[in-house]
Amino acid sequence: MKIDWAALGSVFGVSLVFAVGLVALFTLGVNGLSRREKAAAQGGSAALAVTGAYVCFAACAAAVAYGFYLIVVKA
């Protein structure tokens, strides 16, 4: 058995980049929701922040669904 270390490293690198990207995207969504809370406490509106948060959460859900799709199709 021969291990292709270059391919293994490539898979690790791509997985790491996408994992960090998903965490950052989710963090932006949580930040948008916290801005809504701050605006509500001050009596204002943060419709743009809430919309951005929902877009971030939808992008995270789409990325996870696409990952599941790849697992099912390649299996």
Secondary structure, 3 states (H helix, E strand, C coil): CCCCHHHHHHHHHHHHHHHHHHHHHHHHHHHHHHHHHHHHHHCCCCHHHHHHHHHHHHHHHHHHHHHHHHHHHHC
